[in-house]
């Protein structure tokens, strides 16, 4: 392999390492960049459905993030932790279970969760108009 080929491979590897190291921070929306971040273990056992921080409860801006769990029980019994499509809920693929370690940043009535794996979820303060959170079974 030529010297130029080795340099190109080396430059590509360095760029990939830098992108991987900065993936979570690069996705921070402008309003949150100056907000201090606090470590948090986000409970996601039944999906990303809420965030509790500083005595306040937040819900995902775009709705809960869940994946269907095939528990193979076959009993058809209803569950409070069902996905909108039916079936028991889990966090989406690529999330730890039962919790995901990361950081939260708060800007007014919004909160942003980020982690080292590149997950970014924006939350808004839960209001009286929101349905109460169902228990996670």
Secondary structure in CASP SS format (residue, H / E / C, confidence):
PFRMAT SS
TARGET T0000
AUTHOR 0000-0000-0000
METHOD secondary structure of the structure
MODEL  1
X C 1.00
X C 1.00
X H 1.00
X H 1.00
X H 1.00
X H 1.00
X H 1.00
X H 1.00
X H 1.00
X H 1.00
X H 1.00
X H 1.00
X H 1.00
X H 1.00
X H 1.00
X H 1.00
X H 1.00
X H 1.00
X H 1.00
X H 1.00
X H 1.00
X H 1.00
X H 1.00
X H 1.00
X H 1.00
X H 1.00
X C 1.00
X C 1.00
X C 1.00
X H 1.00
X H 1.00
X H 1.00
X C 1.00
X C 1.00
X C 1.00
X C 1.00
X E 1.00
X E 1.00
X E 1.00
X E 1.00
X E 1.00
X E 1.00
X E 1.00
X C 1.00
X C 1.00
X C 1.00
X C 1.00
X E 1.00
X C 1.00
X C 1.00
X E 1.00
X E 1.00
X E 1.00
X C 1.00
X C 1.00
X E 1.00
X E 1.00
X E 1.00
X E 1.00
X E 1.00
X C 1.00
X C 1.00
X C 1.00
X C 1.00
X E 1.00
X C 1.00
X E 1.00
X E 1.00
X E 1.00
X C 1.00
X C 1.00
X C 1.00
X C 1.00
X C 1.00
X C 1.00
X C 1.00
X C 1.00
X C 1.00
X C 1.00
X C 1.00
X C 1.00
X E 1.00
X C 1.00
X C 1.00
X C 1.00
X C 1.00
X C 1.00
X E 1.00
X E 1.00
X E 1.00
X C 1.00
X C 1.00
X C 1.00
X C 1.00
X C 1.00
X C 1.00
X C 1.00
X C 1.00
X E 1.00
X E 1.00
X E 1.00
X E 1.00
X E 1.00
X E 1.00
X E 1.00
X E 1.00
X E 1.00
X C 1.00
X C 1.00
X E 1.00
X E 1.00
X E 1.00
X E 1.00
X E 1.00
X C 1.00
X C 1.00
X C 1.00
X C 1.00
X C 1.00
X E 1.00
X E 1.00
X E 1.00
X E 1.00
X E 1.00
X E 1.00
X C 1.00
X C 1.00
X C 1.00
X C 1.00
X C 1.00
X C 1.00
X C 1.00
X C 1.00
X C 1.00
X C 1.00
X C 1.00
X C 1.00
END
